[in-house]
């Protein structure tokens, strides 16, 4: 065997398994070795049969009986069957495609069985394709964990791996065992520097791979997981810091800061900046005066005033002249995630910069606008212009501030003197994309990223290792806190009555549903949760017959979504029933109430983001969490939302309460569950960051560490999809 050999060379793999392995990203022997278990069954995990519930992964100890082999009635699949009995009850076992297991075991023998509980229409609770081993102890009382007869236990517990249809955790485990027992393991060379391993007591790579798949004790499994968690964060940091170092080496405008003009600009706003806003502005202005390009992330709750910060620092930039000129302005590009948001920003910036007389442009897929307009209009002080004309003005530097969507990074848009790029809600906008905006070889504009997504500090340190962080954790004066209520099924009507009072005052409402359409009635396991289409019909007919209801969801075309949002913004729609697609970048100050159906199905950070849609004005706003919370843990999570002061508090709580696996369920950060587990540990994250910084500081291209460099390139191309 060779580690880079394809699995099918050494193992008999059918088409179904091939598809499943491909889906899991498992092509070579090496891929499988790096496919880590999510957990282990432990002796202390033994459960009584009468406590088992559908969907649980469990280990039971008992006597096996009723062993037989047969073929399934419809598909004629060969299978083995048995019953396992302990002192509390019995449960049925089925092994598909493995009838030989029923022949290998003896009636009445004591076995330990590990697998997932499901409901079978014939037998009720059933264990399907479980892992099974013979035991030599007496099942007197399972509560006394009697695994003491055999003190030299060969293994701490069975590893449990993520499965895909066609490939079981058991198959993965046995295949990995065969690889680990082969001489190819001797090829494994550690790519982490030995001094780092010693400093943090991390096992060497070969040892860690054996310990993570075949641990003899809990310490082995913990130690191996710590090593791989450390290395995942470490490699992300290396990639980020390399990127930052390269960016800082490029030419960037060292700007003059006109403090008196900035004070005058700020004084025109009808509010006093919060301390957080002032600190963020001062940090950015300080970055502008350094010898290298700024790379900064501003995190702030929805409604905390990030746009004000962006406008102020943009003003500081455009007060600077291009190098060697006593006329013109250094330019600012501001990119937003949607046309609706880009248009709102354009209108906001017109009101902020009207007194300066400078040109501001909007460029989106739908068209282009320019302010001020030479053509007087009763309704607009901007004008629609042709794209070609606008592109000429941007290229010759006549337009200092250009706001747009992704249309900004198209090849046709070229800037004369781009000094600052501001990106809104684009969590990773990498160096290459920034350079596309600058268009000039060797020129790096200052870079400011802004997000309203609350991110735990450890996650921000990891994902945004190349960015300095500013946090706006105060709300502007006069902004009222959202009143958040958890509404059980029997209290819905009273919540609807409160919303009707808001509608009568001329306000608007969001209703968020987890699904777009009704589930397929033929699918027994389909989740019975509220969906956009039928809920909109029900609300129109039964609850709000006198108000206009619109719908929005992810399957609608981009232009249709933009159209619906514009209608809602113009108050042509009173109630918008939507999926969580409205989470980011929607600003309708008149919307003061939001209902979130199936609230227990969303993470705290996401619920907070959704709730943020209704704190865009000084009107009192309301958030109704329609939930069918059945567990204390779920109720505790939702109650945290009613009490927490800000999104950052909630993000930390979410990480603690939901667990890393839940947080990374949609792989939004491109980090494995093991990596997310590491992110709960600030010391580990800071250690990985420090070591990566030390290395990049003296050896940016890792020339002295060729194996580390090669591994980083492999991981970059395969795993780290942050951009």
BELTAHU-V26264 format. One record per residue. N is the residue number from 0. PHI is phi in radians with two decimals (none if undefined). D_CENTER is the distance of its C-alpha to the mean C-alpha in Angstrom with 2 decimals. Layout:
n = {N | N}
phi = {PHI | PHI}
d_center = {D_CENTER | D_CENTER}
This chain:
n = {0 | 1 | 2 | 3 | 4 | 5 | 6 | 7 | 8 | 9 | 10 | 11 | 12 | 13 | 14 | 15 | 16 | 17 | 18 | 19 | 20 | 21 | 22 | 23 | 24 | 25 | 26 | 27 | 28 | 29 | 30 | 31 | 32 | 33 | 34 | 35 | 36 | 37 | 38 | 39 | 40 | 41 | 42 | 43 | 44 | 45 | 46 | 47 | 48 | 49 | 50 | 51 | 52 | 53 | 54 | 55 | 56 | 57 | 58 | 59 | 60 | 61 | 62 | 63 | 64 | 65 | 66 | 67 | 68 | 69 | 70 | 71 | 72 | 73 | 74 | 75 | 76 | 77 | 78 | 79 | 80 | 81 | 82 | 83 | 84 | 85 | 86 | 87 | 88 | 89 | 90 | 91 | 92 | 93 | 94 | 95 | 96 | 97 | 98 | 99 | 100 | 101 | 102 | 103 | 104 | 105 | 106 | 107 | 108 | 109 | 110 | 111 | 112 | 113 | 114 | 115 | 116 | 117 | 118 | 119 | 120 | 121 | 122 | 123 | 124 | 125 | 126 | 127 | 128 | 129 | 130 | 131 | 132 | 133 | 134 | 135 | 136 | 137 | 138 | 139 | 140 | 141 | 142 | 143 | 144 | 145 | 146 | 147 | 148 | 149 | 150 | 151 | 152 | 153 | 154 | 155 | 156 | 157 | 158 | 159 | 160 | 161 | 162 | 163 | 164 | 165 | 166 | 167 | 168 | 169 | 170 | 171 | 172 | 173 | 174 | 175 | 176 | 177 | 178 | 179 | 180 | 181 | 182 | 183 | 184 | 185 | 186 | 187 | 188 | 189 | 190 | 191 | 192 | 193 | 194 | 195 | 196 | 197 | 198 | 199 | 200 | 201 | 202 | 203 | 204 | 205 | 206 | 207 | 208 | 209 | 210 | 211 | 212 | 213 | 214 | 215 | 216 | 217 | 218 | 219 | 220 | 221 | 222 | 223 | 224 | 225 | 226 | 227 | 228 | 229 | 230 | 231 | 232 | 233 | 234 | 235 | 236 | 237 | 238 | 239 | 240 | 241 | 242 | 243 | 244 | 245 | 246 | 247 | 248 | 249 | 250 | 251 | 252 | 253 | 254 | 255 | 256 | 257 | 258 | 259 | 260 | 261 | 262 | 263 | 264 | 265 | 266 | 267 | 268 | 269 | 270 | 271 | 272 | 273 | 274 | 275 | 276 | 277 | 278 | 279 | 280 | 281 | 282 | 283 | 284 | 285 | 286 | 287 | 288 | 289 | 290 | 291 | 292 | 293 | 294 | 295 | 296 | 297 | 298 | 299 | 300 | 301 | 302 | 303 | 304 | 305 | 306 | 307 | 308 | 309 | 310 | 311 | 312 | 313 | 314 | 315 | 316 | 317 | 318 | 319 | 320 | 321 | 322 | 323 | 324 | 325 | 326 | 327 | 328 | 329 | 330 | 331 | 332 | 333 | 334 | 335 | 336 | 337 | 338 | 339 | 340 | 341 | 342 | 343 | 344 | 345 | 346 | 347 | 348 | 349 | 350 | 351 | 352 | 353 | 354 | 355 | 356 | 357 | 358 | 359 | 360 | 361 | 362 | 363 | 364 | 365 | 366 | 367 | 368 | 369 | 370 | 371 | 372 | 373 | 374 | 375 | 376 | 377 | 378 | 379 | 380 | 381 | 382 | 383 | 384 | 385 | 386 | 387 | 388 | 389 | 390 | 391 | 392 | 393 | 394 | 395 | 396 | 397 | 398 | 399 | 400 | 401 | 402 | 403 | 404 | 405 | 406 | 407 | 408 | 409 | 410 | 411 | 412 | 413 | 414 | 415 | 416 | 417 | 418 | 419 | 420 | 421 | 422 | 423 | 424 | 425 | 426 | 427 | 428 | 429 | 430 | 431 | 432 | 433 | 434 | 435 | 436 | 437 | 438 | 439 | 440 | 441 | 442 | 443 | 444 | 445 | 446 | 447 | 448 | 449 | 450 | 451 | 452 | 453 | 454 | 455 | 456 | 457 | 458 | 459 | 460 | 461 | 462 | 463 | 464 | 465 | 466 | 467 | 468 | 469 | 470 | 471 | 472 | 473 | 474 | 475 | 476 | 477 | 478 | 479 | 480 | 481 | 482 | 483 | 484 | 485 | 486 | 487 | 488 | 489 | 490 | 491 | 492 | 493 | 494 | 495 | 496 | 497 | 498 | 499 | 500 | 501 | 502 | 503 | 504 | 505 | 506 | 507 | 508 | 509 | 510 | 511 | 512 | 513 | 514 | 515 | 516 | 517 | 518 | 519 | 520 | 521 | 522 | 523 | 524 | 525 | 526 | 527 | 528 | 529 | 530 | 531 | 532 | 533 | 534 | 535 | 536 | 537 | 538 | 539 | 540 | 541 | 542 | 543 | 544 | 545 | 546 | 547 | 548 | 549 | 550 | 551 | 552 | 553 | 554 | 555 | 556 | 557 | 558 | 559 | 560 | 561 | 562 | 563 | 564 | 565 | 566 | 567 | 568 | 569 | 570 | 571 | 572 | 573 | 574 | 575 | 576 | 577 | 578 | 579 | 580 | 581 | 582 | 583 | 584 | 585 | 586 | 587 | 588 | 589 | 590 | 591 | 592 | 593 | 594 | 595 | 596 | 597 | 598 | 599 | 600 | 601 | 602 | 603 | 604 | 605 | 606 | 607 | 608 | 609 | 610 | 611 | 612 | 613 | 614 | 615 | 616 | 617 | 618 | 619 | 620 | 621 | 622 | 623 | 624 | 625 | 626 | 627 | 628 | 629 | 630 | 631 | 632 | 633 | 634 | 635 | 636 | 637 | 638 | 639 | 640 | 641 | 642 | 643 | 644 | 645 | 646 | 647 | 648 | 649 | 650 | 651 | 652 | 653 | 654 | 655 | 656 | 657 | 658 | 659 | 660 | 661 | 662 | 663 | 664 | 665 | 666 | 667 | 668 | 669 | 670 | 671 | 672 | 673 | 674 | 675 | 676 | 677 | 678 | 679 | 680 | 681 | 682 | 683 | 684 | 685 | 686 | 687 | 688 | 689 | 690 | 691 | 692 | 693 | 694 | 695 | 696 | 697 | 698 | 699 | 700 | 701 | 702 | 703 | 704 | 705 | 706 | 707 | 708 | 709 | 710 | 711 | 712 | 713 | 714 | 715 | 716 | 717 | 718 | 719 | 720 | 721 | 722}
phi = {none | -2.20 | -1.03 | -1.56 | -1.15 | -1.26 | -1.00 | -1.17 | -1.19 | -1.92 | -2.30 | -1.32 | -2.20 | -1.46 | -1.06 | -1.09 | -1.16 | -1.02 | -1.09 | -1.12 | -1.11 | -1.09 | -1.07 | -1.45 | 1.34 | -1.87 | -1.96 | -1.89 | -1.04 | -1.09 | -0.98 | -1.18 | -1.09 | -1.66 | -1.69 | -1.58 | -1.15 | -1.45 | -2.91 | -2.28 | -1.44 | -2.06 | -0.98 | -1.26 | -1.46 | -0.98 | -2.02 | -1.32 | -1.08 | -1.28 | -1.80 | -1.28 | -2.31 | -0.96 | 1.60 | -1.44 | -1.63 | -2.40 | -2.16 | -2.17 | -2.11 | -3.06 | -1.66 | -1.72 | -2.66 | 0.95 | -1.24 | -2.75 | -2.07 | -2.86 | -2.06 | -1.13 | -1.10 | -1.52 | -1.58 | 1.05 | -1.29 | -1.18 | -2.64 | -1.96 | -2.37 | -2.88 | -2.21 | -2.02 | -2.19 | -2.10 | -1.23 | -1.95 | 2.86 | -2.41 | -2.53 | -1.44 | -2.17 | -2.24 | -2.03 | -1.31 | 1.11 | -2.30 | -1.12 | -1.07 | -1.09 | -1.18 | -1.44 | -1.36 | -1.67 | -1.83 | -0.94 | 1.49 | -1.37 | -1.57 | -2.35 | -1.94 | -2.12 | -2.21 | -3.10 | -1.73 | -1.46 | -2.42 | -1.78 | -1.76 | -1.07 | -1.61 | -1.81 | 1.36 | -1.06 | -2.47 | -1.79 | -1.85 | 0.85 | -1.34 | -1.36 | -2.40 | -2.50 | -1.40 | -2.15 | -2.00 | -2.10 | -1.75 | -1.43 | -1.31 | -2.58 | -1.13 | -1.20 | -1.65 | 0.14 | -1.51 | -1.65 | -1.91 | -1.12 | -1.92 | -1.26 | -1.57 | -1.02 | -1.26 | -2.53 | -1.23 | -3.10 | -1.27 | -1.30 | -1.98 | -1.86 | -1.06 | -1.94 | -2.44 | -0.96 | 1.99 | -2.26 | -1.65 | -1.01 | -1.10 | -1.09 | -1.07 | -1.04 | -1.16 | -1.18 | -1.10 | -1.00 | -1.12 | -1.15 | -1.13 | -1.52 | -1.56 | -1.18 | -1.07 | -1.10 | -1.16 | -1.25 | -1.17 | -2.09 | -1.29 | -1.70 | -1.42 | -0.99 | -1.06 | -1.17 | -1.21 | -1.04 | -1.18 | -1.02 | -1.91 | 0.89 | -1.74 | -1.23 | -1.17 | -0.97 | -1.04 | -1.08 | -1.09 | -1.15 | -1.18 | -1.16 | -1.33 | -1.67 | -2.34 | -1.23 | -1.52 | -2.64 | -1.03 | -1.00 | -1.10 | -1.08 | -1.10 | -1.11 | -1.13 | -1.14 | -1.09 | -1.09 | -1.27 | -1.17 | -1.02 | -1.19 | -1.12 | -1.15 | -1.04 | -1.20 | -1.09 | -1.09 | -1.00 | -1.10 | -1.13 | -1.24 | -1.06 | -1.07 | -1.14 | -1.02 | -1.11 | -1.17 | -1.21 | -1.36 | -1.42 | -1.17 | -2.52 | -1.22 | -1.55 | -1.65 | -1.53 | -1.87 | -1.46 | -1.01 | -1.10 | -1.11 | -1.15 | -1.04 | -1.13 | -1.05 | -1.14 | -1.14 | -1.35 | -1.35 | -1.42 | -2.69 | -1.65 | -1.03 | -1.28 | -1.01 | -1.08 | -1.11 | -1.08 | -1.12 | -1.12 | -1.05 | -1.11 | -1.10 | -1.17 | -1.07 | -1.13 | -1.07 | -1.07 | -1.61 | -1.48 | -1.41 | -2.31 | -1.17 | -1.24 | -2.35 | -2.39 | -1.98 | -1.86 | -1.83 | -2.81 | -0.99 | -0.96 | 1.47 | -1.49 | 1.69 | -1.21 | -1.14 | -1.06 | -1.06 | -1.06 | -1.12 | -1.12 | -1.28 | -1.11 | -1.09 | -1.05 | -1.19 | -1.26 | -1.36 | -1.65 | -1.57 | -1.04 | -0.97 | 1.35 | -2.14 | -1.93 | -2.51 | 1.39 | -2.36 | -1.26 | -1.68 | -2.20 | -1.99 | -2.15 | -1.89 | -2.00 | -1.30 | -2.37 | -1.12 | -1.05 | -1.20 | -1.06 | -1.15 | -1.11 | -1.09 | -1.00 | -1.18 | -1.11 | -1.14 | -1.04 | -1.18 | -1.28 | -1.88 | -0.92 | -1.22 | -1.48 | 1.32 | -1.39 | -1.44 | -2.21 | -2.15 | -2.13 | -2.31 | -2.38 | -1.10 | -1.52 | 2.69 | -2.24 | -2.34 | -2.44 | -2.17 | -1.39 | -1.63 | -1.41 | -1.74 | -1.15 | -2.48 | -1.25 | -1.81 | -2.13 | -1.86 | -2.05 | -2.37 | -1.30 | -2.33 | -1.27 | -1.09 | -1.04 | -1.14 | -1.07 | -1.05 | -1.09 | -1.16 | -1.17 | -1.16 | -1.61 | 1.46 | -1.28 | -1.95 | -1.26 | -2.10 | -2.10 | -1.93 | -2.98 | -1.67 | -1.06 | -1.00 | -1.08 | -1.73 | -1.28 | -1.03 | -1.29 | -1.56 | -2.24 | -1.78 | -1.45 | -2.45 | -1.41 | -1.84 | -2.52 | -1.98 | -1.99 | -2.08 | -1.80 | 0.93 | -2.09 | -1.03 | -2.35 | -1.97 | -1.31 | -0.94 | -1.04 | -1.23 | -1.13 | -1.16 | -1.05 | -1.24 | -1.18 | 1.13 | -1.89 | -1.03 | 1.38 | -1.97 | -2.01 | -1.23 | -1.06 | -2.21 | -2.18 | -1.86 | -2.26 | -2.50 | -1.80 | -1.37 | -1.24 | -2.12 | -1.00 | -0.98 | -1.11 | -1.22 | -1.09 | -1.08 | -1.39 | -1.18 | -1.86 | -1.05 | -1.66 | -2.03 | -1.33 | -2.03 | -2.09 | -2.07 | -1.79 | -1.96 | -2.15 | -1.73 | -1.02 | -1.05 | 1.60 | -1.37 | -1.43 | -1.24 | -1.15 | -1.45 | -1.94 | -2.16 | -1.56 | -1.96 | -1.28 | -0.90 | -1.38 | -1.97 | -1.06 | -1.03 | -1.19 | -1.15 | -1.06 | -1.11 | -1.12 | -1.18 | -1.05 | -1.15 | -1.15 | -1.08 | -1.13 | -1.44 | 1.62 | -1.46 | -2.13 | -2.38 | -1.82 | -2.22 | -1.84 | -2.10 | -1.23 | -2.05 | -1.54 | -2.13 | -1.18 | -1.18 | -1.12 | -1.10 | -1.38 | -1.60 | -1.11 | -1.55 | -1.02 | -1.28 | -1.57 | -2.14 | -1.07 | -2.19 | -1.02 | -1.11 | -1.33 | -1.19 | -1.09 | -1.11 | -1.09 | -1.10 | -1.11 | -1.41 | -1.79 | -1.98 | -2.16 | -1.14 | -1.64 | -2.16 | -1.42 | -1.97 | -2.08 | -2.21 | -2.62 | -2.75 | -1.20 | -1.48 | -1.30 | -1.18 | -0.99 | -1.16 | -1.16 | -1.08 | -1.05 | -1.10 | -1.11 | -1.13 | -1.16 | -1.08 | -1.18 | -1.08 | -1.53 | 1.06 | -1.47 | -2.13 | -1.56 | -2.23 | -1.88 | -1.66 | -2.57 | -1.45 | -1.27 | -1.06 | -1.50 | -0.99 | -2.05 | 1.23 | -2.13 | -2.24 | -2.21 | -0.99 | -1.35 | -1.45 | -2.06 | -2.29 | -2.43 | -1.82 | -2.03 | -1.31 | 1.03 | -1.00 | -1.16 | -1.50 | -1.82 | -1.28 | -1.06 | -1.07 | -1.23 | -1.05 | -1.13 | -1.07 | -1.11 | -1.06 | -1.09 | -1.13 | -1.93 | -2.11 | -1.79 | -2.57 | -1.60 | -1.26 | -1.16 | -2.10 | -2.36 | -2.22 | -1.93 | -1.60 | -1.39 | -2.32 | -2.05 | -1.23 | -1.88 | -2.00 | -1.07 | -1.08 | -1.15 | -1.10 | -1.06 | -1.07 | -1.17 | -1.14 | -1.04 | -1.18 | -1.33 | -1.90 | -1.06 | -1.32 | -2.68 | -1.16 | -1.21 | -1.02 | -1.15 | -1.08 | -1.13 | -1.14 | -1.04 | -1.08 | -1.30 | -1.34 | -1.50 | 1.54 | -1.08 | -1.02 | -1.16 | -1.10 | -1.67 | -0.94 | -1.71 | 0.91 | -1.16 | -1.76 | 1.22 | -1.99 | -1.25 | -1.07 | -1.14 | -1.12 | -1.15 | -1.07 | -1.08 | -1.23 | -1.28 | -1.92 | -1.08 | -1.13 | -1.14 | -1.09 | -1.18 | -1.13 | -1.08 | -1.14 | -1.07 | -1.12 | -1.11 | -1.07 | -1.04 | -1.21 | -1.14 | -1.04 | -1.75 | -2.59 | -0.97 | -1.69 | 0.99 | -1.08 | -1.47 | -2.26 | -1.03 | -1.20 | -1.11 | -1.07 | -1.10 | -1.13 | -1.07 | -1.09 | -1.09 | -1.17 | -1.05 | -1.31 | -1.75 | -1.96 | -1.55 | -1.63 | -1.58 | -1.75}
d_center = {37.32 | 35.32 | 31.65 | 30.86 | 32.89 | 31.32 | 31.10 | 33.57 | 36.27 | 36.58 | 35.40 | 36.57 | 33.59 | 34.10 | 32.39 | 30.11 | 28.96 | 28.60 | 26.21 | 24.17 | 24.11 | 23.10 | 20.15 | 19.10 | 19.76 | 22.94 | 25.83 | 27.76 | 29.02 | 26.84 | 23.66 | 24.80 | 25.65 | 22.11 | 20.73 | 20.47 | 21.21 | 18.73 | 21.74 | 25.55 | 28.25 | 30.51 | 34.08 | 33.03 | 30.77 | 33.92 | 33.87 | 36.82 | 36.93 | 37.64 | 34.28 | 32.11 | 29.83 | 28.26 | 24.90 | 25.37 | 25.57 | 28.90 | 31.84 | 35.35 | 38.75 | 41.85 | 44.76 | 44.30 | 46.69 | 47.32 | 46.30 | 46.79 | 45.71 | 45.63 | 44.04 | 41.75 | 43.74 | 42.00 | 40.29 | 42.76 | 40.07 | 41.79 | 40.52 | 41.49 | 41.68 | 42.48 | 42.33 | 41.29 | 42.98 | 42.61 | 44.55 | 42.39 | 42.17 | 41.35 | 38.59 | 38.88 | 37.52 | 37.07 | 36.59 | 36.10 | 37.62 | 38.79 | 42.17 | 43.56 | 41.68 | 43.96 | 46.97 | 46.01 | 45.83 | 48.87 | 49.49 | 49.24 | 47.38 | 44.75 | 41.22 | 37.69 | 35.21 | 31.40 | 29.26 | 27.35 | 29.31 | 29.56 | 32.16 | 34.87 | 37.09 | 40.21 | 39.59 | 37.04 | 34.66 | 34.41 | 32.92 | 32.19 | 32.54 | 32.29 | 32.97 | 36.51 | 38.78 | 42.31 | 42.92 | 46.23 | 45.97 | 47.42 | 45.27 | 47.24 | 44.47 | 40.86 | 39.87 | 41.68 | 39.42 | 42.47 | 41.08 | 43.73 | 46.36 | 44.63 | 43.76 | 42.82 | 39.76 | 38.54 | 34.88 | 32.74 | 30.88 | 29.61 | 26.15 | 23.90 | 21.72 | 19.14 | 21.49 | 21.82 | 24.78 | 27.69 | 26.57 | 26.82 | 25.67 | 29.41 | 30.01 | 27.26 | 28.78 | 32.32 | 31.52 | 29.80 | 32.86 | 35.17 | 33.35 | 33.39 | 37.11 | 37.91 | 39.31 | 36.42 | 34.53 | 37.13 | 35.62 | 32.48 | 32.60 | 30.26 | 28.43 | 27.53 | 30.44 | 32.77 | 33.05 | 29.31 | 29.68 | 32.77 | 31.45 | 28.57 | 30.51 | 28.17 | 29.77 | 30.63 | 28.62 | 31.23 | 31.57 | 27.84 | 27.48 | 30.43 | 29.29 | 25.78 | 27.31 | 30.75 | 30.75 | 34.19 | 32.96 | 29.88 | 30.20 | 29.92 | 26.63 | 25.22 | 26.61 | 25.20 | 21.66 | 22.01 | 23.18 | 20.41 | 17.71 | 19.68 | 20.05 | 16.41 | 15.72 | 19.18 | 18.66 | 15.53 | 17.77 | 20.70 | 19.07 | 17.83 | 21.25 | 23.20 | 21.56 | 22.43 | 25.92 | 26.66 | 25.60 | 27.81 | 30.77 | 30.91 | 33.16 | 31.82 | 33.80 | 34.95 | 35.32 | 37.96 | 36.81 | 39.18 | 38.72 | 41.49 | 40.07 | 36.56 | 38.14 | 39.99 | 36.86 | 35.02 | 38.20 | 38.10 | 35.01 | 36.03 | 34.20 | 34.09 | 30.86 | 29.11 | 29.29 | 25.56 | 26.09 | 29.23 | 27.65 | 24.86 | 27.63 | 29.87 | 27.31 | 26.66 | 30.44 | 31.11 | 28.73 | 30.66 | 33.83 | 32.72 | 33.84 | 30.45 | 27.63 | 25.22 | 21.49 | 19.93 | 16.81 | 17.76 | 15.44 | 17.06 | 16.82 | 17.69 | 21.47 | 21.83 | 23.60 | 21.46 | 23.48 | 26.66 | 25.54 | 24.73 | 28.13 | 30.03 | 28.89 | 29.37 | 32.89 | 33.50 | 32.67 | 34.89 | 37.78 | 38.03 | 40.32 | 39.56 | 41.20 | 44.98 | 45.13 | 46.50 | 44.96 | 41.61 | 38.12 | 35.19 | 32.45 | 28.96 | 26.31 | 23.65 | 20.94 | 19.12 | 16.60 | 19.22 | 23.03 | 23.37 | 21.59 | 23.48 | 26.69 | 26.12 | 25.55 | 28.71 | 30.70 | 29.51 | 30.44 | 33.82 | 34.58 | 33.56 | 35.52 | 38.41 | 40.90 | 40.20 | 41.34 | 38.76 | 37.37 | 33.82 | 32.46 | 29.81 | 28.82 | 26.75 | 27.16 | 29.55 | 31.86 | 32.81 | 34.24 | 36.08 | 37.22 | 40.01 | 41.86 | 45.44 | 46.06 | 46.54 | 44.85 | 45.18 | 41.51 | 39.57 | 40.19 | 38.06 | 39.04 | 37.60 | 38.47 | 38.36 | 35.55 | 38.19 | 39.79 | 36.56 | 35.57 | 39.04 | 38.70 | 35.29 | 36.75 | 39.85 | 38.00 | 39.46 | 36.14 | 34.43 | 31.27 | 29.40 | 26.52 | 24.69 | 21.83 | 20.98 | 24.76 | 25.16 | 24.25 | 26.66 | 29.62 | 32.09 | 30.77 | 32.47 | 32.89 | 36.05 | 34.81 | 31.04 | 30.42 | 27.01 | 23.80 | 21.51 | 18.11 | 16.45 | 12.73 | 12.33 | 9.77 | 11.66 | 15.15 | 17.12 | 20.80 | 22.01 | 20.71 | 22.24 | 25.43 | 25.56 | 25.92 | 28.53 | 30.48 | 32.85 | 33.11 | 32.53 | 31.47 | 28.17 | 27.49 | 26.03 | 22.27 | 20.55 | 16.87 | 16.07 | 13.10 | 13.32 | 9.75 | 10.82 | 9.42 | 11.50 | 14.19 | 13.78 | 10.20 | 11.61 | 14.64 | 12.98 | 10.70 | 13.29 | 16.29 | 18.31 | 18.03 | 20.10 | 18.50 | 20.16 | 19.17 | 20.84 | 21.03 | 24.11 | 24.77 | 27.81 | 31.08 | 31.99 | 28.49 | 28.71 | 26.10 | 24.66 | 26.60 | 24.18 | 25.84 | 24.91 | 27.10 | 28.37 | 29.93 | 33.41 | 32.58 | 31.04 | 34.34 | 34.73 | 31.25 | 32.33 | 35.56 | 33.82 | 31.76 | 35.05 | 36.47 | 33.69 | 34.24 | 37.95 | 37.35 | 35.84 | 32.16 | 29.33 | 26.76 | 23.31 | 22.86 | 19.41 | 19.54 | 17.09 | 19.07 | 20.86 | 24.06 | 25.99 | 25.23 | 27.72 | 30.63 | 31.50 | 28.32 | 29.14 | 25.66 | 24.14 | 22.28 | 24.67 | 22.50 | 23.35 | 22.89 | 23.29 | 26.54 | 28.63 | 27.45 | 28.47 | 31.85 | 32.35 | 31.66 | 33.98 | 36.69 | 36.64 | 35.00 | 35.01 | 37.77 | 38.84 | 35.59 | 33.89 | 30.60 | 28.19 | 25.19 | 22.01 | 19.31 | 17.21 | 20.20 | 22.45 | 23.30 | 21.94 | 25.45 | 25.82 | 22.66 | 24.02 | 27.41 | 26.28 | 24.41 | 27.59 | 29.75 | 27.73 | 27.89 | 31.64 | 32.11 | 33.36 | 30.95 | 31.10 | 28.34 | 25.18 | 23.78 | 20.30 | 17.05 | 13.91 | 14.37 | 16.12 | 13.18 | 13.38 | 16.66 | 19.34 | 22.28 | 25.10 | 27.00 | 29.29 | 26.62 | 27.05 | 25.99 | 22.93 | 23.01 | 19.86 | 21.06 | 19.71 | 17.96 | 17.63 | 15.15 | 12.43 | 10.52 | 12.49 | 10.17 | 9.94 | 13.67 | 14.42 | 13.00 | 15.14 | 17.99 | 17.92 | 19.36 | 22.65 | 23.28 | 24.48 | 28.15 | 30.60 | 31.26 | 30.33 | 27.17 | 26.18 | 23.17 | 24.17 | 21.91 | 23.65 | 22.87 | 24.63 | 23.49 | 25.64 | 24.59 | 25.09 | 21.62 | 20.13 | 22.79 | 22.10 | 18.41 | 19.57 | 22.46 | 20.30 | 19.03 | 22.72 | 23.59 | 20.91 | 22.01 | 18.79 | 15.00 | 14.98 | 17.09 | 14.84 | 11.65 | 13.98 | 15.43 | 12.34 | 11.74 | 15.44 | 16.04 | 13.39 | 13.17 | 10.77 | 11.05 | 10.09 | 6.92 | 5.88 | 7.89 | 6.34 | 5.66 | 2.93 | 4.50 | 7.65 | 8.79 | 11.07 | 11.58 | 14.51 | 12.77 | 10.47 | 13.90 | 15.34 | 13.10 | 14.97 | 18.01 | 18.61 | 21.83 | 20.38 | 17.80 | 20.73 | 23.06 | 20.99 | 20.60 | 24.35 | 25.47 | 23.51 | 24.99 | 28.44 | 28.41 | 27.18 | 29.63 | 32.64 | 31.51 | 28.90 | 29.37 | 29.72 | 33.26 | 34.56 | 31.84 | 31.98 | 30.33 | 27.32 | 27.20 | 27.44 | 24.70 | 22.34 | 23.25 | 22.63 | 19.17 | 18.32 | 19.58 | 18.06 | 14.74 | 13.21 | 11.89 | 10.32 | 12.75}
